[in-house]
Amino acid sequence: MAESGTQQVKVAVNVMRSRLTVIGFNIAVASFQLARINELPGGQPVSGVDHLVHAGVMTALLLAMALSIIAMVVYLLSGSMDPVGVCNHWSLVAGDLLMYLALASTVSGFFAPLGLSIDILAANWPQKAAQIAILHTGLLAVGGLGWFFAAYVGPSVSILRSPFSSQVNFRLLLAYAAVMLFLSWLHAHATLIDDVSNPEFSFALFLFELIQPFRW
């Protein structure tokens, strides 16, 4: 598969380097949010743990870290080991898909707990309810748009603009869909941990994670 799809492909190594910069930024942002996760409102008390557990946020941010590291390795695999050092392997596009998944996970880790924070703000400032409602809707709308761009628009553009064969691109698309479904399954279970009032896993809950911002 790699040979048939990559014989004539030569992508400048700077293309890959710019993506590594994005991944490094994403790791820094996810690390920052993980460091302050104990300050977030909500969460569930767990015996033996000295802070409230935010399963959904923690899952999203840990996935962001893991996917970023995997994407870095996959990007490095795309470069040829010769004096020129161009990227000539389909793993370059695979790295793109992983990078976008990592970005979507980071967006989720930041914006998913935002609704509860703003609700607490509204409860303390009832005289500002209208302004807070506008802020709530606006921030979640922009955050949700960022998530959809990272989860769907970015990967779609990478596949459409891929210089590799249609067969390779189709397999990458199938792999992306499979990973997306797996991550949605994980997020659904994390949501159940956070929401003690809804202990039952359902297929609808699983599918709803594919349009995750509507849950925020």
Long-range contacts (C-beta under 8 A, 24 or more apart in sequence): 1-90, 1-167, 1-168, 1-171, 2-89, 2-90, 2-168, 4-165, 4-167, 4-168, 5-90, 5-164, 5-165, 5-167, 5-168, 6-88, 6-89, 6-90, 6-164, 6-168, 9-87, 9-88, 9-163, 9-164, 10-86, 10-87, 10-88, 11-78, 11-86, 11-87, 11-88, 11-92, 11-163, 12-86, 12-87, 13-79, 13-85, 13-86, 13-87, 15-87, 15-92, 16-75, 16-78, 16-79, 16-87, 16-92, 16-95, 19-71, 19-75, 19-95, 19-96, 19-99, 20-72, 20-75, 22-99, 22-103, 23-68, 23-71, 23-72, 23-75, 23-99, 23-102, 26-64, 26-68, 26-99, 26-102, 26-103, 26-106, 27-64, 27-65, 27-68, 27-69, 29-106, 29-110, 30-61, 30-64, 30-65, 30-68, 30-105, 30-106, 30-109, 31-65, 33-57, 33-61, 33-106, 33-109, 33-110, 34-58, 34-61, 34-62, 34-65, 34-109, 37-61, 40-113, 40-116, 40-117, 41-113, 41-116, 41-117, 41-120, 42-113, 42-116, 42-194, 43-194, 44-193, 44-194, 44-196, 53-193, 54-113, 54-194, 55-190, 55-191, 55-193, 55-194, 56-112, 56-113, 56-187, 56-190, 56-191, 56-193, 56-194, 57-109, 57-112, 57-113, 58-190, 59-186, 59-187, 59-190, 60-105, 60-106, 60-108, 60-109, 60-112, 60-187, 60-190, 61-105, 61-106, 61-109, 63-101, 63-102, 63-105, 63-183, 63-186, 64-102, 64-103, 64-105, 64-106, 64-109, 65-102, 67-98, 67-99, 67-101, 67-102, 67-105, 68-98, 68-99, 68-102, 70-98, 71-95, 71-98, 71-99, 71-102, 74-98, 75-99, 90-162, 90-164, 90-168, 90-172, 93-158, 93-159, 93-162, 93-164, 93-168, 93-169, 93-172, 94-172, 94-175, 96-154, 96-155, 96-158, 97-155, 97-158, 97-159, 97-172, 97-175, 97-176, 97-179, 100-150, 100-151, 100-154, 100-155, 100-158, 101-150, 101-151, 101-155, 101-176, 101-179, 101-180, 101-183, 103-150, 103-154, 104-147, 104-150, 104-151, 105-183, 107-143, 107-146, 107-147, 107-150, 108-147, 108-187, 108-212, 110-143, 111-139, 111-140, 111-143, 111-144, 111-146, 111-147, 111-213, 111-216, 112-212, 112-215, 112-216, 114-139, 114-140, 114-143, 114-216, 115-140, 115-216, 140-213, 140-216, 143-213, 143-216, 144-213, 144-214, 144-216, 147-212, 147-213, 148-213, 151-180, 151-212, 180-210, 181-210, 183-209, 184-209, 184-210, 184-212, 185-209, 187-212, 191-215
